[in-house]
Amino acid sequence: MSQAQTTITETPNLTKDQNSVLKILTIMGYLEGTSFLLLLCIAMPLKYMMGIAEAVTYIGMAHGGLFIAYILMLLIATTKIKMPLWAMPAGVLGSFLPLGPFIFDHLLKKSLNKKV
């Protein structure tokens, strides 16, 4: 496995269990971020431009569940992994911003790779 692939899939400074938790956090962040973008870019225009409110109902419910799951996974990850002090508030703030979970994931992995 090349060095570039290692940094994407796992952090060398963490144990196997910690990498598993980080991977689950990454997946939850991507799902939550994607559902938020779907809500903003597809469901909301359908509701307000075309009068189709059902899209907001279904995507909104999915996004709400994914948001709660992401925050819970973030809490679990902070207890399992020695994250920087800024990680928890940044993760929560990122979940309220479009593209926030994607940026947070990148910055967190970059920070954890620097840690020795």
C-alpha angles and dihedrals in degrees: 000000000000124000092252092054091048093057092049098049104029142008112237094212093061132077122248092260092049091049089052091053090047091050092052090048089051093050092047090048092051092048093047093045092048092049090051091051091048089051094049100038103034113015099043095049090047090053100044101032102035103021095241103140096170093080091061091047096054100034090042092055091048091048092049092053092046091048092055091045091049093051091048091048089049090054091049092047093051090056094046099041128048095239124180116266092252094055101084098049091040091051092051092046091047091056089062094052129073108254088007098123091050093051092043091052092051094048093045094051091045090052094046091049090055092052113100 
